[in-house]
Amino acid sequence: MTSRHDTAPAAAPERETPAAGTGAAAGTPDAPAPLGALLAPVRTRVAAATALQGLAGALGLVPLICVAEIAGALLAPGGPDTGPLWTLVVAAVAGAVAALAAGAASTVVGHLADNDLQLSVRRSLARRVARVPLGWFAGRGSGRVKKALHDDISDVHSLVAHTLPDLAAVVAVPVVALVYLAAVDWRLTLVAVALVIGGAALFARAMAGSTAKMARYVAAMGAVNSAAVEFVDGIQVVKHFGHHRRAHQRFTAAADDFADFFVSWTRSTTPVAVGSFLLLSAPTVTVTTVGAGALFAFLGWSEPVSIVAFALLAPALCAPMSAIGQSVQQIQAARAAAERVAGVLAAPVLPEGGAPAPESARVVFSGVRFAYPRPEGAPGEEEALRGVDLVLEPGTVTALVGPSGAGKSTLAALLARFHDVTAGSITIGGTDVRDLATAELYRTVGFVFQDTRLLRETVAANIAMGRPGATREEVAAAARAARIADRIERLPRGYDSVVGEDAELSGGEAQRVAIARALLADTPVLVLDEATAAVDPEAEESIQDALSELARGRTVLVVAHRLRTVAGADRIAVLDAGRLAEIGTHADLLARGGRYAALWRAQQGEGTDGPEGSGRPDQAARTGHPPTDPGRPDADRPDDPDNPDEPDTPDESDRQGADR
Ligand SMILES: Nc1ncnc2c1ncn2[C@@H]1O[C@H](COP(=O)(O)OP(=O)(O)OP(=O)(O)O)[C@@H](O)[C@H]1O
């Protein structure tokens, strides 16, 4: 196919705004750190909120300063000076009111900025997530998006709306207090500062090596968690095989190890940490400075009245110390959160084309190669598909079979563009799937996979997702065709029952709702993953009937793990180690005596055939297609590769370019 795509990497990463429209790519040398990039759109307002909170903290000291000044005026050595009294009272009240107003303004500005930031980040995430390949979600994508949208944004919220403004107050309050107290009495100020320095030094000692100790703490906690999960998750196996004592011992050993480490850590740090908190506590600072003030007054070094200022304001010097530790932790959490958000915002997206709807439903896989993206730093690259050529003719059912890991699901997922091919191309009606807009692609290709997800909406809405605007009659007709209408009508509110609330559907029922959705979507091309491996025979029968209905008249690619369910397909393509090994009808392939015949015999031997154990594929019921050739003798004995009556069909794999 077109050379443009032949050299294009899978899902050519197209970098978008890394963080809320900042226009710089995180991770590049000149890019701002993710947190800076994330906050850029609201930087001015965050700065304003921070400044206002700092101002509020400083203004909050004004009443205390005024009280100290009033005391100074009333206790003046030459007798009470009532002159500045009213001015000081007014200043105290004005300071208190202004502090409240600045604090409130900071809260409003900070929260509005945070609100806009959350909205823009969530929108950016939603835009990005809508354009990443569906295959991205199969990895760790869903969890990452959930964390980015919820937990990480809440960490950034704490930073913008609370931590940064509070940090400003934490810095402004001691600075203003220090300046005022130094002006009142520098000797007493030195005493207070000595306490702060002593407390901070002890705190630093208590925290020495805390990074390594924290890592050990996390590891020990992780060991307890995994032992607990292993114990609970594997309880059935463990009990069955009589290993409960060993599993229990592993859990208690991990818990003991954690407890021992924690006790030794706290034992070594507690005395120093407690000393630090004692030195920095308000009673210690007050008692010490007041005591020192009394001594200094006795020695004639200080005015006795300055004791009042220190009694009121010295605690403000060290009160914020504990808040700083907490703020630093929150900033670290927000930085990590911003990195994760930037990671999701930088997820590779699928480039889209604008080609018109394909004119036919003929699908051509041409030299398709694909390797899953490896996690960063992981060595090597193993191809899941190594050059597959395959044509799906309109209106036919093609089954993909082969051993586990052969690449069946991968090939099917590429047609639904869960990923883009690494090399080669996939066309529908001659148009490369990469040239179609996503909406056009999904109007053309429908899929029903084993892992069915229904939204927490009404059953009708879940089915109508296949065709927005479908009438209730159309929804009900699709449900009938998908053999799920009876079950829906028995729900408390019928089609208006909400999935997960009053519509608790089993896996097989959810599967049929998905089939009804696909029926309503009425796409000319369908990708089906055999979906009946885990359901009981009755449900399997219903699902197969529904699938047969769905397959009628479309170009269908069905991934099959159990051969009997697809023995009636128009063609069966056998994949092996990422290559097309054989292709033909069930009868052709049995006659060929190759890999398919071996797989078929192996599955017969496993007795996986159930009622069809005789080897008679119930062709019409399985795929909605008539048997390949009901008149042929082998139609009655398709499992017999040695059937002498089997016509020697040409090996279609040669035409399909198999075994490249
Ligand atoms: N998300 C993924 N990331 C990395 N490698 C993957 C991923 N999914 C599948 N693979 C690998 O790609 C190869 C083909 O897997 P695929 O699921 O397509 O095989 P399959 O034939 O459908 O197997 P099964 O019958 O067991 O479902 C395997 O080696 C598998 O380990």
PDBQT file of the ligand as one rigid body, heavy atoms in Angstrom, charges set to zero:
ROOT
HETATM    1  N1  LIG A 701      -1.051  -5.302  25.496  1.00  0.00    +0.000 N 
HETATM    2  C1  LIG A 701       0.007  -6.040  25.152  1.00  0.00    +0.000 A 
HETATM    3  N2  LIG A 701       1.246  -5.594  25.386  1.00  0.00    +0.000 NA
HETATM    4  C2  LIG A 701       2.324  -6.306  25.033  1.00  0.00    +0.000 A 
HETATM    5  N3  LIG A 701       2.265  -7.505  24.410  1.00  0.00    +0.000 NA
HETATM    6  C3  LIG A 701       1.057  -8.013  24.156  1.00  0.00    +0.000 A 
HETATM    7  C4  LIG A 701      -0.138  -7.311  24.503  1.00  0.00    +0.000 A 
HETATM    8  N4  LIG A 701      -1.203  -8.056  24.124  1.00  0.00    +0.000 NA
HETATM    9  C5  LIG A 701      -0.696  -9.171  23.550  1.00  0.00    +0.000 A 
HETATM   10  N5  LIG A 701       0.655  -9.146  23.574  1.00  0.00    +0.000 N 
HETATM   11  C6  LIG A 701       1.574 -10.158  23.016  1.00  0.00    +0.000 C 
HETATM   12  O1  LIG A 701       1.331 -10.249  21.627  1.00  0.00    +0.000 OA
HETATM   13  C7  LIG A 701       1.343 -11.611  21.212  1.00  0.00    +0.000 C 
HETATM   14  C8  LIG A 701       0.020 -11.949  20.529  1.00  0.00    +0.000 C 
HETATM   15  O2  LIG A 701      -1.007 -11.845  21.492  1.00  0.00    +0.000 OA
HETATM   16  P1  LIG A 701      -2.547 -12.020  21.108  1.00  0.00    +0.000 P 
HETATM   17  O3  LIG A 701      -3.342 -11.702  22.318  1.00  0.00    +0.000 OA
HETATM   18  O4  LIG A 701      -2.830 -11.295  19.872  1.00  0.00    +0.000 OA
HETATM   19  O5  LIG A 701      -2.601 -13.592  20.808  1.00  0.00    +0.000 OA
HETATM   20  P2  LIG A 701      -3.872 -14.499  20.666  1.00  0.00    +0.000 P 
HETATM   21  O6  LIG A 701      -3.567 -15.391  19.528  1.00  0.00    +0.000 OA
HETATM   22  O7  LIG A 701      -5.120 -13.701  20.588  1.00  0.00    +0.000 OA
HETATM   23  O8  LIG A 701      -3.801 -15.315  22.019  1.00  0.00    +0.000 OA
HETATM   24  P3  LIG A 701      -4.985 -15.932  22.917  1.00  0.00    +0.000 P 
HETATM   25  O9  LIG A 701      -5.610 -17.006  22.113  1.00  0.00    +0.000 OA
HETATM   26  O10 LIG A 701      -4.236 -16.499  24.098  1.00  0.00    +0.000 OA
HETATM   27  O11 LIG A 701      -5.888 -14.818  23.262  1.00  0.00    +0.000 OA
HETATM   28  C9  LIG A 701       1.605 -12.435  22.456  1.00  0.00    +0.000 C 
HETATM   29  O12 LIG A 701       2.987 -12.736  22.490  1.00  0.00    +0.000 OA
HETATM   30  C10 LIG A 701       1.257 -11.520  23.601  1.00  0.00    +0.000 C 
HETATM   31  O13 LIG A 701       2.062 -11.784  24.719  1.00  0.00    +0.000 OA
ENDROOT
TORSDOF 0
